Amino acid sequence: MPLLDKPDLLDAPIPGQSLTAEPGNYPWEQPPQLNTVDEAVEHYTPMFGEEEILSGILSHIEGGVALTTMADLITKGGVMTGLHSIDVGIMVAPVLVELMISSADAADIEYTVGTEPKKTEGSTKASIAAALEEEEVEQEPLPEDLGMVMEMSMEEPAGEPAEESMGMMARRSV
Amino acid sequence: MSKHIRKLYTRVDGQIKSSPKKSEPTRGLVGKRGASTDEGVDPVVDYVKYIRELRENRNAST
């Protein structure tokens, strides 16, 4: 999509252009239909009883979409259609999250709320640096005494080859 | 907006977990008209608490 890749800056709206349009053209510019959290809850709660809507929501939850993201989408839809204001949308979202948890529990579906701490182990710069440091410690030169012992053991002439075990399970050299 | 929702949910969740199960007497807060407890002060908390209770009862019965 060329628009998303490189927006044409010269074709962008000039500052204040939105104020030149007739106010009230969009649903969200109209007074909201639901003014309180109670009204919004009353509007959204029956939605979870409708099989068609609920199955759609559950399939998204099963797909790994966080419940807070789902609540965000639902409430944003409400704001866009002029149902309620953004404030009421944010206020009603925790109730929607809780309703979704209940629905997912009833359907025995695993879900993520979206408030869980992120698992960043192994991907942060700090953890990579720690791993590198650990590796450096392992490769540090040995102390002199240890080095001597190692050299001696390396220089030891190979004497008689050890007798090969002849058992059934013995490894045989090729 | 998603960030705000996450924040609010965490706050509501913390508030419910830290509060006692039964509603408390009001301490200067304005709740439902004529109510002597904190019920109705924050409708969001009340709704979430109510839904959780329903869920716990359902889980307990099954």
gemmi code that builds the backbone of each chain (N, CA, C; Angstrom):
import gemmi

chains = {
    "A": [
        ("MET", (0.845, -1.186, 0.000), (0.000, 0.000, 0.000), (0.886, 1.244, 0.000)),
        ("PRO", (0.835, 1.997, -1.044), (1.720, 3.156, -1.131), (1.419, 4.218, -0.089)),
        ("LEU", (0.137, 4.332, 0.308), (-0.234, 5.363, 1.276), (0.443, 5.142, 2.622)),
        ("LEU", (0.482, 3.866, 3.034), (1.073, 3.561, 4.335), (2.594, 3.567, 4.267)),
        ("ASP", (3.119, 3.158, 3.094), (4.570, 3.088, 2.971), (5.191, 4.483, 3.013)),
        ("LYS", (4.694, 5.343, 2.129), (5.254, 6.693, 2.030), (4.122, 7.694, 1.843)),
        ("PRO", (3.641, 8.280, 2.913), (2.548, 9.229, 2.739), (3.030, 10.477, 1.990)),
        ("ASP", (2.193, 10.912, 1.075), (2.550, 12.103, 0.308), (2.301, 13.334, 1.188)),
        ("LEU", (3.377, 13.925, 1.669), (3.253, 15.035, 2.618), (2.604, 16.263, 1.990)),
        ("LEU", (2.824, 16.430, 0.681), (2.248, 17.607, 0.022), (0.744, 17.467, -0.177)),
        ("ASP", (0.267, 16.221, -0.101), (-1.155, 15.970, -0.298), (-1.906, 15.878, 1.038)),
        ("ALA", (-1.187, 16.082, 2.141), (-1.801, 15.954, 3.465), (-2.694, 17.168, 3.744)),
        ("PRO", (-3.692, 17.004, 4.630), (-4.541, 18.163, 4.948), (-3.750, 19.242, 5.688)),
        ("ILE", (-4.075, 20.479, 5.394), (-3.348, 21.575, 6.054), (-3.898, 21.747, 7.471)),
        ("PRO", (-3.104, 22.282, 8.384), (-3.585, 22.448, 9.755), (-4.861, 23.290, 9.798)),
        ("GLY", (-5.853, 22.773, 10.498), (-7.111, 23.494, 10.637), (-8.125, 23.171, 9.554)),
        ("GLN", (-7.747, 22.295, 8.624), (-8.668, 21.980, 7.509), (-9.946, 21.318, 8.010)),
        ("SER", (-9.789, 20.520, 9.087), (-10.976, 19.816, 9.602), (-12.020, 20.793, 10.131)),
        ("LEU", (-11.563, 21.988, 10.523), (-12.498, 22.973, 11.078), (-13.293, 23.686, 9.987)),
        ("THR", (-12.886, 23.467, 8.734), (-13.605, 24.126, 7.644), (-14.844, 23.342, 7.216)),
        ("ALA", (-14.910, 22.046, 7.640), (-16.070, 21.230, 7.272), (-17.242, 21.555, 8.199)),
        ("GLU", (-18.411, 21.212, 7.728), (-19.624, 21.455, 8.509), (-19.591, 20.595, 9.778)),
        ("PRO", (-19.696, 21.188, 10.983), (-19.676, 20.342, 12.179), (-20.926, 19.459, 12.253)),
        ("GLY", (-20.725, 18.287, 12.807), (-21.859, 17.379, 12.953), (-22.039, 16.441, 11.791)),
        ("ASN", (-21.036, 16.367, 10.911), (-21.140, 15.470, 9.772), (-20.956, 14.006, 10.164)),
        ("TYR", (-20.195, 13.793, 11.216), (-19.884, 12.423, 11.619), (-20.678, 12.041, 12.872)),
        ("PRO", (-20.919, 10.752, 13.042), (-21.720, 10.326, 14.210), (-21.091, 10.735, 15.536)),
        ("TRP", (-19.727, 10.718, 15.586), (-19.076, 11.056, 16.860), (-19.095, 12.556, 17.145)),
        ("GLU", (-19.572, 13.335, 16.176), (-19.710, 14.771, 16.425), (-21.104, 15.110, 16.942)),
        ("GLN", (-21.946, 14.083, 16.981), (-23.301, 14.263, 17.506), (-23.298, 13.994, 19.007)),
        ("PRO", (-24.306, 14.479, 19.731), (-24.373, 14.137, 21.165), (-24.519, 12.624, 21.334)),
        ("PRO", (-23.765, 12.011, 22.272), (-23.841, 10.555, 22.430), (-25.209, 10.076, 22.900)),
        ("GLN", (-25.544, 8.861, 22.468), (-26.854, 8.299, 22.849), (-26.842, 7.773, 24.280)),
        ("LEU", (-25.677, 7.227, 24.683), (-25.561, 6.682, 26.039), (-24.621, 7.585, 26.830)),
        ("ASN", (-25.129, 8.110, 27.926), (-24.340, 9.116, 28.638), (-23.657, 8.607, 29.895)),
        ("THR", (-24.112, 7.487, 30.409), (-23.521, 6.996, 31.660), (-22.971, 5.581, 31.462)),
        ("VAL", (-22.152, 5.165, 32.426), (-21.580, 3.812, 32.383), (-22.706, 2.777, 32.484)),
        ("ASP", (-23.704, 3.072, 33.320), (-24.823, 2.133, 33.489), (-25.525, 1.883, 32.161)),
        ("GLU", (-25.771, 2.960, 31.437), (-26.446, 2.821, 30.134), (-25.593, 2.013, 29.162)),
        ("ALA", (-24.277, 2.286, 29.183), (-23.380, 1.572, 28.272), (-23.319, 0.083, 28.610)),
        ("VAL", (-23.275, -0.217, 29.925), (-23.253, -1.631, 30.358), (-24.545, -2.315, 29.923)),
        ("GLU", (-25.663, -1.604, 30.097), (-26.958, -2.170, 29.681), (-26.988, -2.433, 28.176)),
        ("HIS", (-26.275, -1.612, 27.431), (-26.241, -1.796, 25.976), (-25.351, -2.967, 25.575)),
        ("TYR", (-24.203, -3.088, 26.239), (-23.219, -4.094, 25.812), (-23.491, -5.494, 26.376)),
        ("THR", (-24.070, -5.562, 27.562), (-24.231, -6.875, 28.209), (-25.045, -7.876, 27.373)),
        ("PRO", (-26.182, -7.473, 26.797), (-26.937, -8.449, 26.000), (-26.168, -8.988, 24.793)),
        ("MET", (-25.157, -8.237, 24.364), (-24.333, -8.655, 23.233), (-23.681, -10.018, 23.482)),
        ("PHE", (-23.341, -10.270, 24.755), (-22.650, -11.520, 25.103), (-23.614, -12.704, 25.177)),
        ("GLY", (-24.896, -12.410, 25.015), (-25.879, -13.494, 24.986), (-26.210, -13.904, 23.559)),
        ("GLU", (-25.822, -13.069, 22.606), (-26.102, -13.399, 21.198), (-25.021, -14.334, 20.671)),
        ("GLU", (-25.492, -15.454, 20.183), (-24.555, -16.524, 19.802), (-23.587, -16.089, 18.701)),
        ("GLU", (-24.111, -15.377, 17.730), (-23.289, -14.982, 16.573), (-22.131, -14.066, 17.001)),
        ("ILE", (-22.470, -13.077, 17.810), (-21.453, -12.123, 18.274), (-20.471, -12.807, 19.213)),
        ("LEU", (-21.021, -13.612, 20.117), (-20.174, -14.277, 21.111), (-19.177, -15.232, 20.448)),
        ("SER", (-19.644, -15.953, 19.429), (-18.722, -16.898, 18.765), (-17.586, -16.140, 18.080)),
        ("GLY", (-17.907, -14.964, 17.526), (-16.865, -14.137, 16.910), (-15.840, -13.674, 17.935)),
        ("ILE", (-16.358, -13.226, 19.074), (-15.470, -12.755, 20.147), (-14.593, -13.905, 20.651)),
        ("LEU", (-15.224, -15.047, 20.867), (-14.472, -16.196, 21.402), (-13.412, -16.691, 20.423)),
        ("SER", (-13.728, -16.623, 19.143), (-12.724, -17.078, 18.162), (-11.502, -16.152, 18.178)),
        ("HIS", (-11.750, -14.873, 18.381), (-10.626, -13.938, 18.480), (-9.808, -14.186, 19.754)),
        ("ILE", (-10.524, -14.450, 20.840), (-9.831, -14.714, 22.115), (-8.980, -15.977, 21.971)),
        ("GLU", (-9.568, -16.982, 21.328), (-8.854, -18.242, 21.109), (-7.624, -18.021, 20.224)),
        ("GLY", (-7.734, -17.054, 19.332), (-6.611, -16.735, 18.440), (-5.482, -15.989, 19.122)),
        ("GLY", (-5.701, -15.590, 20.376), (-4.626, -14.963, 21.144), (-4.744, -13.457, 21.288)),
        ("VAL", (-5.865, -12.894, 20.868), (-6.038, -11.440, 21.030), (-6.321, -11.146, 22.508)),
        ("ALA", (-5.617, -10.166, 23.060), (-5.796, -9.834, 24.483), (-7.184, -9.235, 24.705)),
        ("LEU", (-7.732, -9.494, 25.882), (-9.095, -9.047, 26.174), (-9.196, -7.523, 26.230)),
        ("THR", (-8.138, -6.877, 26.710), (-8.174, -5.410, 26.753), (-8.190, -4.834, 25.328)),
        ("THR", (-7.506, -5.515, 24.417), (-7.519, -5.072, 23.014), (-8.912, -5.249, 22.420)),
        ("MET", (-9.543, -6.369, 22.782), (-10.908, -6.613, 22.290), (-11.870, -5.553, 22.828)),
        ("ALA", (-11.724, -5.264, 24.127), (-12.582, -4.238, 24.739), (-12.349, -2.888, 24.073)),
        ("ASP", (-11.096, -2.631, 23.743), (-10.735, -1.382, 23.067), (-11.440, -1.287, 21.709)),
        ("LEU", (-11.414, -2.390, 20.972), (-12.050, -2.397, 19.645), (-13.551, -2.182, 19.756)),
        ("ILE", (-14.157, -2.878, 20.718), (-15.616, -2.789, 20.877), (-16.025, -1.362, 21.239)),
        ("THR", (-15.297, -0.790, 22.205), (-15.677, 0.561, 22.654), (-15.372, 1.613, 21.581)),
        ("LYS", (-14.300, 1.388, 20.840), (-13.987, 2.334, 19.753), (-15.098, 2.314, 18.691)),
        ("GLY", (-15.611, 1.119, 18.450), (-16.739, 0.992, 17.524), (-17.938, 1.786, 18.024)),
        ("GLY", (-18.147, 1.714, 19.341), (-19.250, 2.466, 19.950), (-19.065, 3.964, 19.806)),
        ("VAL", (-17.812, 4.402, 19.954), (-17.509, 5.848, 19.815), (-17.718, 6.269, 18.366)),
        ("MET", (-17.269, 5.442, 17.425), (-17.379, 5.795, 16.000), (-18.818, 5.895, 15.524)),
        ("THR", (-19.674, 5.062, 16.122), (-21.084, 5.115, 15.714), (-21.880, 6.141, 16.523)),
        ("GLY", (-21.184, 6.867, 17.387), (-21.855, 7.923, 18.144), (-22.685, 7.409, 19.293)),
        ("LEU", (-22.376, 6.169, 19.710), (-23.156, 5.555, 20.791), (-22.839, 6.197, 22.137)),
        ("HIS", (-21.553, 6.379, 22.381), (-21.123, 6.989, 23.643), (-19.815, 7.741, 23.404)),
        ("SER", (-19.415, 8.491, 24.423), (-18.166, 9.260, 24.305), (-16.968, 8.344, 24.587)),
        ("ILE", (-15.770, 8.854, 24.322), (-14.556, 8.065, 24.596), (-14.454, 7.787, 26.097)),
        ("ASP", (-14.808, 8.773, 26.902), (-14.705, 8.617, 28.364), (-15.534, 7.440, 28.848)),
        ("VAL", (-16.790, 7.409, 28.397), (-17.677, 6.317, 28.810), (-17.139, 4.988, 28.270)),
        ("GLY", (-16.569, 5.041, 27.077), (-15.987, 3.834, 26.465), (-14.866, 3.261, 27.322)),
        ("ILE", (-13.999, 4.135, 27.810), (-12.879, 3.664, 28.649), (-13.414, 3.131, 29.987)),
        ("MET", (-14.407, 3.832, 30.524), (-14.966, 3.417, 31.818), (-15.654, 2.060, 31.739)),
        ("VAL", (-16.280, 1.791, 30.611), (-17.049, 0.542, 30.492), (-16.149, -0.638, 30.089)),
        ("ALA", (-14.943, -0.337, 29.646), (-14.051, -1.397, 29.136), (-13.734, -2.487, 30.170)),
        ("PRO", (-13.401, -2.139, 31.447), (-13.139, -3.209, 32.413), (-14.318, -4.164, 32.595)),
        ("VAL", (-15.523, -3.619, 32.490), (-16.715, -4.475, 32.609), (-16.770, -5.440, 31.422)),
        ("LEU", (-16.448, -4.933, 30.240), (-16.428, -5.796, 29.043), (-15.362, -6.871, 29.178)),
        ("VAL", (-14.201, -6.483, 29.712), (-13.113, -7.463, 29.906), (-13.595, -8.573, 30.833)),
        ("GLU", (-14.268, -8.175, 31.896), (-14.754, -9.164, 32.874), (-15.810, -10.067, 32.249)),
        ("LEU", (-16.676, -9.489, 31.428), (-17.696, -10.297, 30.742), (-17.035, -11.295, 29.791)),
        ("MET", (-15.970, -10.832, 29.132), (-15.266, -11.721, 28.205), (-14.559, -12.849, 28.948)),
        ("ILE", (-14.021, -12.535, 30.134), (-13.375, -13.579, 30.944), (-14.416, -14.639, 31.312)),
        ("SER", (-15.606, -14.177, 31.711), (-16.674, -15.117, 32.071), (-17.045, -15.994, 30.881)),
        ("SER", (-17.171, -15.365, 29.708), (-17.550, -16.117, 28.499), (-16.470, -17.128, 28.137)),
        ("ALA", (-15.206, -16.696, 28.226), (-14.096, -17.599, 27.879), (-14.009, -18.750, 28.868)),
        ("ASP", (-14.244, -18.443, 30.142), (-14.228, -19.501, 31.159), (-15.323, -20.522, 30.892)),
        ("ALA", (-16.511, -20.001, 30.558), (-17.648, -20.892, 30.301), (-17.381, -21.780, 29.098)),
        ("ALA", (-16.681, -21.224, 28.106), (-16.383, -21.994, 26.888), (-15.080, -22.787, 27.021)),
        ("ASP", (-14.452, -22.685, 28.186), (-13.189, -23.391, 28.455), (-12.106, -23.017, 27.439)),
        ("ILE", (-11.956, -21.707, 27.271), (-10.951, -21.187, 26.327), (-9.893, -20.431, 27.115)),
        ("GLU", (-8.648, -20.642, 26.748), (-7.568, -19.897, 27.403), (-7.521, -18.471, 26.854)),
        ("TYR", (-7.215, -17.539, 27.716), (-7.228, -16.135, 27.294), (-6.077, -15.358, 27.924)),
        ("THR", (-5.767, -14.227, 27.327), (-4.803, -13.303, 27.935), (-5.500, -11.966, 28.147)),
        ("VAL", (-5.389, -11.458, 29.357), (-6.087, -10.194, 29.674), (-5.379, -9.013, 28.999)),
        ("GLY", (-4.059, -9.085, 28.976), (-3.308, -7.974, 28.374), (-2.588, -7.150, 29.411)),
        ("THR", (-2.796, -7.513, 30.696), (-2.104, -6.789, 31.765), (-0.953, -7.614, 32.325)),
        ("GLU", (-0.749, -8.790, 31.766), (0.334, -9.648, 32.248), (1.681, -9.013, 31.904)),
        ("PRO", (2.674, -9.207, 32.780), (4.006, -8.664, 32.448), (4.573, -9.360, 31.222)),
        ("LYS", (5.223, -8.569, 30.367), (5.754, -9.130, 29.126), (6.970, -9.996, 29.406)),
        ("LYS", (7.058, -11.101, 28.679), (8.220, -11.978, 28.815), (9.286, -11.520, 27.821)),
        ("THR", (10.279, -10.828, 28.346), (11.320, -10.293, 27.458), (12.645, -11.011, 27.637)),
        ("GLU", (12.597, -12.113, 28.408), (13.837, -12.840, 28.694), (14.469, -13.322, 27.385)),
        ("GLY", (15.742, -13.062, 27.236), (16.451, -13.563, 26.056), (16.436, -12.603, 24.891)),
        ("SER", (15.698, -11.526, 25.005), (15.634, -10.632, 23.860), (16.136, -9.221, 24.166)),
        ("THR", (16.293, -8.913, 25.448), (16.734, -7.559, 25.769), (18.247, -7.433, 25.603)),
        ("LYS", (18.674, -6.213, 25.437), (20.107, -5.954, 25.272), (20.869, -6.380, 26.529)),
        ("ALA", (20.247, -6.109, 27.693), (20.900, -6.436, 28.966), (21.131, -7.933, 29.088)),
        ("SER", (20.100, -8.724, 28.686), (20.241, -10.174, 28.822), (21.293, -10.713, 27.851)),
        ("ILE", (21.353, -10.104, 26.651), (22.362, -10.530, 25.672), (23.762, -10.211, 26.199)),
        ("ALA", (23.908, -8.998, 26.787), (25.202, -8.600, 27.337), (25.609, -9.531, 28.469)),
        ("ALA", (24.637, -9.910, 29.318), (24.927, -10.812, 30.442), (25.389, -12.170, 29.926)),
        ("ALA", (24.723, -12.645, 28.860), (25.087, -13.947, 28.292), (26.499, -13.907, 27.709)),
        ("LEU", (26.829, -12.807, 27.039), (28.168, -12.654, 26.454), (29.235, -12.619, 27.539)),
        ("GLU", (28.918, -11.898, 28.620), (29.845, -11.783, 29.743), (30.113, -13.158, 30.353)),
        ("GLU", (29.040, -13.924, 30.480), (29.150, -15.273, 31.038), (30.086, -16.131, 30.184)),
        ("GLU", (29.925, -15.980, 28.885), (30.742, -16.750, 27.950), (32.217, -16.349, 28.070)),
        ("GLU", (32.461, -15.047, 28.229), (33.837, -14.553, 28.379), (34.481, -15.117, 29.631)),
        ("VAL", (33.707, -15.196, 30.700), (34.229, -15.736, 31.965), (34.656, -17.190, 31.766)),
        ("GLU", (33.838, -17.920, 31.002), (34.161, -19.330, 30.747), (35.453, -19.476, 29.950)),
        ("GLN", (35.708, -18.545, 29.047), (36.878, -18.655, 28.185), (38.128, -17.968, 28.726)),
        ("GLU", (38.069, -17.494, 29.980), (39.209, -16.805, 30.580), (40.422, -17.728, 30.641)),
        ("PRO", (41.695, -17.217, 30.452), (42.871, -18.090, 30.520), (43.017, -18.714, 31.895)),
        ("LEU", (43.491, -19.928, 31.884), (43.618, -20.655, 33.138), (44.812, -20.129, 33.927)),
        ("PRO", (44.832, -20.267, 35.232), (46.005, -19.899, 36.024), (47.213, -20.752, 35.619)),
        ("GLU", (48.420, -20.264, 35.933), (49.656, -20.916, 35.454), (49.762, -22.386, 35.841)),
        ("ASP", (49.468, -22.662, 37.117), (49.603, -24.055, 37.604), (48.702, -25.004, 36.827)),
        ("LEU", (47.466, -24.542, 36.682), (46.490, -25.372, 35.967), (46.911, -25.569, 34.517)),
        ("GLY", (47.452, -24.471, 33.948), (47.901, -24.522, 32.552), (49.002, -25.560, 32.369)),
        ("MET", (49.936, -25.607, 33.362), (51.038, -26.581, 33.298), (50.496, -28.005, 33.310)),
        ("VAL", (49.577, -28.239, 34.234), (48.998, -29.586, 34.358), (48.345, -29.991, 33.053)),
        ("MET", (47.636, -29.036, 32.476), (46.936, -29.318, 31.216), (47.933, -29.668, 30.111)),
        ("GLU", (49.044, -28.868, 30.079), (50.050, -29.109, 29.036), (50.658, -30.501, 29.185)),
        ("MET", (50.969, -30.855, 30.463), (51.578, -32.162, 30.716), (50.668, -33.288, 30.266)),
        ("SER", (49.410, -33.119, 30.589), (48.474, -34.187, 30.209), (48.335, -34.273, 28.695)),
        ("MET", (48.500, -33.122, 28.040), (48.404, -33.121, 26.574), (49.632, -33.787, 25.946)),
        ("GLU", (50.822, -33.535, 26.602), (52.063, -34.052, 26.021), (52.294, -35.527, 26.318)),
        ("GLU", (51.564, -36.084, 27.233), (51.744, -37.484, 27.642), (51.722, -38.384, 26.412)),
        ("PRO", (52.808, -39.135, 26.241), (52.844, -39.979, 25.058), (51.813, -41.102, 25.158)),
        ("ALA", (51.300, -41.416, 24.049), (50.289, -42.460, 24.037), (50.962, -43.802, 24.252)),
        ("GLY", (50.667, -44.460, 25.325), (51.263, -45.757, 25.633), (50.524, -46.858, 24.887)),
        ("GLU", (50.460, -47.972, 25.563), (49.742, -49.076, 24.920), (48.261, -48.731, 24.828)),
        ("PRO", (47.697, -49.019, 23.726), (46.272, -48.722, 23.625), (45.465, -49.594, 24.590)),
        ("ALA", (44.529, -48.953, 25.185), (43.714, -49.678, 26.156), (42.984, -50.832, 25.462)),
        ("GLU", (42.808, -51.843, 26.243), (42.122, -53.011, 25.660), (40.673, -52.667, 25.349)),
        ("GLU", (40.277, -53.058, 24.211), (38.893, -52.781, 23.835), (37.969, -53.770, 24.521)),
        ("SER", (36.913, -53.240, 25.039), (35.965, -54.166, 25.667), (35.218, -54.913, 24.574)),
        ("MET", (34.942, -56.149, 24.860), (34.376, -56.993, 23.810), (32.903, -57.313, 24.055)),
        ("GLY", (32.298, -56.614, 24.990), (30.886, -56.895, 25.287), (29.979, -56.575, 24.107)),
        ("MET", (28.765, -57.008, 24.234), (27.814, -56.772, 23.137), (27.491, -55.295, 22.961)),
        ("MET", (27.484, -54.601, 24.115), (27.097, -53.197, 24.072), (28.296, -52.273, 23.908)),
        ("ALA", (29.481, -52.797, 23.781), (30.684, -51.968, 23.686), (30.717, -51.225, 22.365)),
        ("ARG", (31.236, -49.968, 22.420), (31.363, -49.186, 21.198), (32.586, -49.671, 20.439)),
        ("ARG", (32.456, -49.801, 19.217), (33.590, -50.249, 18.409), (34.042, -49.138, 17.492)),
        ("SER", (35.380, -49.004, 17.473), (35.906, -47.974, 16.576), (35.912, -48.496, 15.152)),
        ("VAL", (35.646, -47.590, 14.219), (35.530, -47.995, 12.810), (36.889, -47.939, 12.144)),
    ],
    "B": [
        ("MET", (-5.677, 4.248, 23.415), (-6.834, 3.988, 24.282), (-6.680, 2.653, 24.994)),
        ("SER", (-6.025, 1.705, 24.293), (-5.809, 0.376, 24.877), (-4.972, 0.480, 26.150)),
        ("LYS", (-4.011, 1.395, 26.131), (-3.140, 1.586, 27.297), (-3.963, 2.072, 28.495)),
        ("HIS", (-4.878, 2.991, 28.235), (-5.718, 3.522, 29.306), (-6.606, 2.428, 29.872)),
        ("ILE", (-7.102, 1.579, 28.970), (-7.978, 0.489, 29.410), (-7.197, -0.478, 30.301)),
        ("ARG", (-5.982, -0.793, 29.884), (-5.148, -1.701, 30.687), (-4.882, -1.104, 32.072)),
        ("LYS", (-4.588, 0.187, 32.075), (-4.317, 0.875, 33.346), (-5.543, 0.820, 34.255)),
        ("LEU", (-6.700, 1.155, 33.674), (-7.928, 1.204, 34.461), (-8.280, -0.180, 34.982)),
        ("TYR", (-8.110, -1.188, 34.117), (-8.446, -2.554, 34.529), (-7.539, -2.992, 35.685)),
        ("THR", (-6.253, -2.667, 35.571), (-5.309, -3.035, 36.639), (-5.703, -2.348, 37.940)),
        ("ARG", (-6.113, -1.104, 37.833), (-6.493, -0.354, 39.028), (-7.751, -0.932, 39.675)),
        ("VAL", (-8.742, -1.210, 38.825), (-10.003, -1.780, 39.332), (-9.729, -3.143, 39.970)),
        ("ASP", (-8.907, -3.929, 39.298), (-8.555, -5.270, 39.788), (-7.862, -5.169, 41.153)),
        ("GLY", (-6.919, -4.254, 41.259), (-6.212, -4.055, 42.521), (-7.136, -3.590, 43.624)),
        ("GLN", (-8.056, -2.701, 43.258), (-9.006, -2.160, 44.228), (-9.907, -3.266, 44.776)),
        ("ILE", (-10.345, -4.142, 43.881), (-11.235, -5.232, 44.301), (-10.465, -6.235, 45.163)),
        ("LYS", (-9.240, -6.546, 44.753), (-8.468, -7.539, 45.507), (-8.073, -7.032, 46.893)),
        ("SER", (-7.853, -5.726, 47.001), (-7.422, -5.187, 48.293), (-8.599, -4.885, 49.212)),
        ("SER", (-9.790, -4.759, 48.640), (-10.937, -4.392, 49.469), (-11.580, -5.637, 50.071)),
        ("PRO", (-12.264, -5.481, 51.205), (-12.976, -6.631, 51.776), (-14.147, -7.025, 50.886)),
        ("LYS", (-14.640, -8.269, 51.071), (-15.699, -8.759, 50.177), (-17.003, -7.993, 50.329)),
        ("LYS", (-17.307, -7.637, 51.592), (-18.559, -6.895, 51.805), (-18.288, -5.404, 51.661)),
        ("SER", (-19.306, -4.669, 51.247), (-19.135, -3.226, 51.076), (-18.985, -2.546, 52.446)),
        ("GLU", (-18.248, -1.492, 52.452), (-17.937, -0.799, 53.707), (-18.830, 0.420, 53.902)),
        ("PRO", (-18.934, 0.889, 55.157), (-19.684, 2.139, 55.367), (-19.002, 3.296, 54.649)),
        ("THR", (-19.778, 4.231, 54.198), (-19.199, 5.340, 53.438), (-18.362, 6.241, 54.345)),
        ("ARG", (-17.316, 6.788, 53.765), (-16.476, 7.728, 54.532), (-16.491, 9.056, 53.798)),
        ("GLY", (-17.635, 9.624, 53.753), (-17.762, 10.916, 53.097), (-17.954, 10.824, 51.596)),
        ("LEU", (-17.995, 9.593, 51.071), (-18.197, 9.424, 49.633), (-19.693, 9.404, 49.339)),
        ("VAL", (-20.046, 9.854, 48.171), (-21.465, 9.884, 47.807), (-21.762, 8.672, 46.936)),
        ("GLY", (-22.534, 7.784, 47.466), (-22.907, 6.595, 46.713), (-24.320, 6.704, 46.199)),
        ("LYS", (-25.021, 5.567, 46.184), (-26.420, 5.591, 45.764), (-27.229, 6.385, 46.785)),
        ("ARG", (-28.321, 6.962, 46.330), (-29.101, 7.804, 47.234), (-29.651, 6.948, 48.401)),
        ("GLY", (-29.375, 7.389, 49.590), (-29.878, 6.678, 50.766), (-29.034, 5.482, 51.164)),
        ("ALA", (-27.967, 5.205, 50.434), (-27.145, 4.039, 50.767), (-26.215, 4.364, 51.925)),
        ("SER", (-26.056, 3.384, 52.813), (-25.169, 3.627, 53.958), (-23.800, 2.997, 53.720)),
        ("THR", (-23.644, 2.306, 52.612), (-22.353, 1.676, 52.320), (-21.717, 2.344, 51.093)),
        ("ASP", (-20.529, 1.839, 50.760), (-19.826, 2.439, 49.622), (-20.346, 1.909, 48.268)),
        ("GLU", (-21.409, 1.141, 48.309), (-21.968, 0.605, 47.084), (-22.462, 1.736, 46.179)),
        ("GLY", (-22.098, 1.720, 44.930), (-22.571, 2.737, 43.997), (-21.646, 3.923, 43.873)),
        ("VAL", (-20.586, 3.948, 44.687), (-19.626, 5.065, 44.592), (-18.898, 4.989, 43.259)),
        ("ASP", (-18.430, 3.781, 42.959), (-17.751, 3.568, 41.683), (-18.477, 2.443, 40.943)),
        ("PRO", (-19.321, 2.791, 39.997), (-20.129, 1.739, 39.341), (-19.280, 0.692, 38.620)),
        ("VAL", (-18.113, 1.104, 38.100), (-17.271, 0.155, 37.363), (-16.795, -0.956, 38.299)),
        ("VAL", (-16.343, -0.544, 39.489), (-15.872, -1.523, 40.476), (-17.020, -2.441, 40.879)),
        ("ASP", (-18.196, -1.847, 41.082), (-19.357, -2.655, 41.475), (-19.709, -3.684, 40.403)),
        ("TYR", (-19.696, -3.256, 39.160), (-20.033, -4.168, 38.060), (-19.031, -5.311, 37.972)),
        ("VAL", (-17.754, -4.956, 38.028), (-16.700, -5.981, 37.906), (-16.797, -6.964, 39.072)),
        ("LYS", (-17.028, -6.404, 40.281), (-17.155, -7.241, 41.473), (-18.348, -8.196, 41.314)),
        ("TYR", (-19.439, -7.664, 40.830), (-20.662, -8.462, 40.665), (-20.446, -9.596, 39.663)),
        ("ILE", (-19.806, -9.273, 38.542), (-19.565, -10.295, 37.508), (-18.630, -11.378, 38.049)),
        ("ARG", (-17.632, -10.962, 38.814), (-16.697, -11.948, 39.400), (-17.414, -12.864, 40.372)),
        ("GLU", (-18.296, -12.280, 41.180), (-19.063, -13.096, 42.136), (-19.910, -14.121, 41.407)),
        ("LEU", (-20.562, -13.667, 40.334), (-21.389, -14.585, 39.543), (-20.540, -15.734, 39.004)),
        ("ARG", (-19.355, -15.376, 38.508), (-18.471, -16.389, 37.924), (-17.994, -17.380, 38.988)),
        ("GLU", (-17.635, -16.836, 40.155), (-17.161, -17.713, 41.241), (-18.267, -18.659, 41.679)),
        ("ASN", (-19.484, -18.135, 41.774), (-20.620, -18.987, 42.168), (-20.856, -20.083, 41.132)),
        ("ARG", (-20.729, -19.695, 39.880), (-20.939, -20.678, 38.795), (-19.856, -21.764, 38.849)),
        ("ASN", (-18.623, -21.320, 39.056), (-17.525, -22.292, 39.135), (-17.666, -23.194, 40.351)),
        ("ALA", (-18.172, -22.610, 41.447), (-18.332, -23.404, 42.656), (-19.431, -24.450, 42.497)),
        ("SER", (-20.460, -24.076, 41.764), (-21.589, -25.014, 41.586), (-21.248, -26.147, 40.630)),
        ("THR", (-20.309, -25.924, 39.716), (-19.993, -26.993, 38.743), (-18.903, -27.922, 39.290)),
    ],
}
model = gemmi.Model(1)
for chain_id, residues in chains.items():
    chain = gemmi.Chain(chain_id)
    for i, (resn, *xyz) in enumerate(residues, 1):
        res = gemmi.Residue()
        res.name, res.seqid = resn, gemmi.SeqId(i, " ")
        for name, pos in zip(("N", "CA", "C"), xyz):
            atom = gemmi.Atom()
            atom.name, atom.element = name, gemmi.Element(name[0])
            atom.pos, atom.b_iso = gemmi.Position(*pos), 0.0
            res.add_atom(atom)
        chain.add_residue(res)
    model.add_chain(chain)
structure = gemmi.Structure()
structure.add_model(model)
structure.setup_entities()
